[in-house]
Amino acid sequence: MNIRELAKLTGTPERQIRYMIAEGFVPPPTGGRAYADYGDDHVAAIRRYLTLRQQGLTPQSIKVLLAGGMTVPFPVCPGIALHVDPHLIGVSMDVDDVASRVRHVLEDVFMEPNDARQQHAVRKRPR
């Protein structure tokens, strides 16, 4: 797709896309200047940048996150935050599958001690 199509798809002005490319938030297009071509990786990078900006991060903070291999905390409720690899933000994922996995972790974490011992004993029974 060309930059106009990318801008329309992401709802981002062409000028802003060029800024994000120049600053390294979005990879350069393939095909050079004359035949610039954009794909899913560009869409994901734009969505990642916009999501992080909406979360209140400055462009400099986003650069540090992406370069440093840090995670982005998203508060869920008091005392609990979901930490996400910034490279996954903007990428299409099966949210139901992720939510199910998170649910299982939380159930294990907040299980009463007696329940945990019983569940552990059930798991250890020979078949």
URBEL-V290435 format. One record per residue. N is the residue number from 1. SS is DSSP state (alpha for helix, beta for strand, coil for the rest). PSI is psi in degrees with one decimal (999 if undefined). OMEGA is omega as a letter, one per 40 degrees, with the letter a starting at -180 (NA if undefined). Layout:
N;SS;PSI;OMEGA + N;SS;PSI;OMEGA
//
This chain:
1;coil;154.6;i + 2;coil;177.8;a + 3;alpha;-31.6;i + 4;alpha;-42.9;i + 5;alpha;-40.0;i + 6;alpha;-44.0;i + 7;alpha;-43.5;a + 8;alpha;-44.3;a + 9;alpha;-40.0;a + 10;alpha;-11.0;a + 11;coil;27.3;a + 12;coil;130.2;i + 13;coil;146.3;i + 14;alpha;-40.6;a + 15;alpha;-40.9;i + 16;alpha;-37.7;i + 17;alpha;-43.3;i + 18;alpha;-39.2;i + 19;alpha;-47.1;a + 20;alpha;-34.4;i + 21;alpha;-47.0;a + 22;alpha;-34.8;a + 23;coil;-5.9;i + 24;coil;9.5;i + 25;coil;-27.4;a + 26;coil;135.8;i + 27;coil;154.1;i + 28;coil;156.7;a + 29;coil;159.2;i + 30;beta;157.2;i + 31;coil;-0.5;i + 32;coil;-177.5;a + 33;coil;-43.9;a + 34;coil;-34.4;a + 35;coil;42.1;a + 36;coil;130.7;a + 37;beta;134.2;a + 38;coil;148.7;a + 39;coil;-160.5;a + 40;alpha;-35.1;i + 41;alpha;-32.3;i + 42;alpha;-40.6;i + 43;alpha;-46.6;a + 44;alpha;-41.3;a + 45;alpha;-40.3;i + 46;alpha;-45.2;i + 47;alpha;-39.2;i + 48;alpha;-50.6;a + 49;alpha;-47.8;a + 50;alpha;-38.8;i + 51;alpha;-45.1;a + 52;alpha;-37.6;i + 53;alpha;-40.2;i + 54;alpha;-26.4;i + 55;coil;-1.5;i + 56;coil;5.7;i + 57;coil;142.1;i + 58;coil;160.5;i + 59;alpha;-39.7;i + 60;alpha;-40.0;i + 61;alpha;-39.3;i + 62;alpha;-40.6;i + 63;alpha;-44.6;a + 64;alpha;-44.7;i + 65;alpha;-48.8;a + 66;alpha;-34.8;a + 67;alpha;-29.9;a + 68;alpha;-3.1;a + 69;coil;24.6;i + 70;coil;168.8;i + 71;beta;159.6;i + 72;beta;120.5;i + 73;beta;132.4;i + 74;beta;110.0;a + 75;beta;133.1;i + 76;beta;-48.8;i + 77;beta;171.4;a + 78;coil;123.2;i + 79;coil;-5.8;a + 80;beta;128.3;i + 81;beta;142.8;i + 82;beta;121.7;a + 83;beta;123.7;a + 84;beta;135.7;i + 85;beta;124.8;a + 86;alpha;-24.5;i + 87;alpha;-14.5;i + 88;alpha;-18.1;a + 89;coil;128.3;a + 90;coil;-9.1;i + 91;coil;141.6;i + 92;coil;126.4;i + 93;coil;160.7;i + 94;coil;96.3;a + 95;alpha;-36.9;i + 96;alpha;-40.8;i + 97;alpha;-44.9;i + 98;alpha;-44.0;i + 99;alpha;-39.1;i + 100;alpha;-42.7;i + 101;alpha;-42.2;i + 102;alpha;-41.3;i + 103;alpha;-44.6;i + 104;alpha;-40.4;i + 105;alpha;-46.7;a + 106;alpha;-39.0;i + 107;alpha;-40.5;i + 108;alpha;-40.5;a + 109;alpha;-40.6;a + 110;coil;14.2;i + 111;coil;142.1;i + 112;coil;147.4;a + 113;alpha;-41.7;i + 114;alpha;-40.6;i + 115;alpha;-39.2;a + 116;alpha;-41.2;i + 117;alpha;-41.7;i + 118;alpha;-43.1;a + 119;alpha;-38.7;i + 120;alpha;-41.0;i + 121;alpha;-38.9;i + 122;alpha;-38.9;a + 123;alpha;-29.4;a + 124;alpha;-11.4;a + 125;coil;134.6;i + 126;coil;151.3;a + 127;coil;999;NA
//
